Amino acid sequence: MSNNMRMLIDNLWDTATLSVAAGTEVSSLPVANSQIYGRSKTAAITPDGAGNSQFTFELGSLQLIDGLVLYRHWLSDLATWRVELFDGTELTGTRVYDSDTVPAVATKTLGELNWLVDTLVVSVFGNWPFKFSQCWMPPTFARSGRITISDTDARDGLHEFDRVFLGRSFQPTFNFSYGHQHQWLSAEAQRVTAAQSVFSTARPRHRRVAFSLDYLSEQERPHMSEAIRSVGITKDFFISMFPETGGRNEIEYAMSAKFVGNPALSGNFFNNFTAPIEVREA
């Protein structure tokens, strides 16, 4: 797969049948909460004695999948996870994909390390309020799957997460054009007193990303159009502008997002369409 940007827009997770296979589901924080948009409810599993939890999903039919994201979790920097996909119901048939056991939390690249201060393995999230884990795979037809988490140092002793994104991503043949924008937004405002002192109250910050897809083909246009129609400005989706490149650059440009406005698709010459896109962190 190329490293062109990806958007997981049609979230298959939201209609999947979920169950906990290892560990104990917290009754007040069921895994089904991960199918609901909003940060007021999370899903949580109490891991077993070895620090492991496992939950499964089943889709209504065979679906093409190339990405799964465990979003806004509180696993420790040493946590690992494993994603498995099967082409049969209830984890039967052929196991068509296996990520193996890999780190759940991305680390800084060598160039990002603060030498003599950082150790050689440092979480790329630093002091961010939450973390997320991404698993990208070759497009694979699957009907069911299993996610295994191993972590003995998670916050409050729980494997807790907010959302899961699952499905086939939209990935353009030609990447976004130069001139993209990344911006931190907040509701902060400054107030100047009569004595010219400047005061402000800190507020949570969220991200805004703007870019343009300037080389969409006639074959790609319907897929982009359907994606826009599907979510509009009301549904959340996952976007990664530098997938599988590693380090802080990938993490800062990956997020749960919503379109600020429905993008317009313009045909500017034969077999070519453009789409200026603006999203904000959801």
TAVENWO-V177458 format. One line per field, one symbol per residue. ss: DSSP state (H for helix, E for strand, - for the rest). psi: psi as a letter, one per 30 degrees, with the letter a starting at -180 (. if undefined). A space follows every 10 residues. Layout:
BEGIN
ss=???
psi=???
END
This chain:
BEGIN
ss=-----EEE-- -HHHH-EEEE EE-EE----- HHHHH----- --EEEE---- -EEEEEEEEE EEEEEEEEEE EEE------E EEEEEE--HH H---EEEE-- -EE---E--H HH-------- --E------- EEEEEEEEEE EEEEEEEEEE ----HHHEEE EEEEEEE--E ---------- EEEEEE---E EE-----EEE ----EEEEEE EEEEEE-HHH HHHHHHHHHH H-----EEEE ------HHHH HH-EEEEEE- ----EEEEE- -EEEEEEEEE E-
psi=klgllkjjej jfefglkllk fkakkjefil ffffgkkkgf klkkkjlafg gklklllklf lkkkkgkkkj kilhllfgkl lkkkkkfllh habkjfkjfl jlkfkklkle ffkjkfellf jkkffbglfl llkkjklkkk klfllkkkkj jfglkggkjk lelkkkaklk jlekllllgl kkkkllgkkk kklfggkkkl kklkkllkkk lkjfhkleef eeeeeeeeee fbgfkllkkj fikgflaeee efgklklkke ljkkkkjflk hklljkkkll k.
END
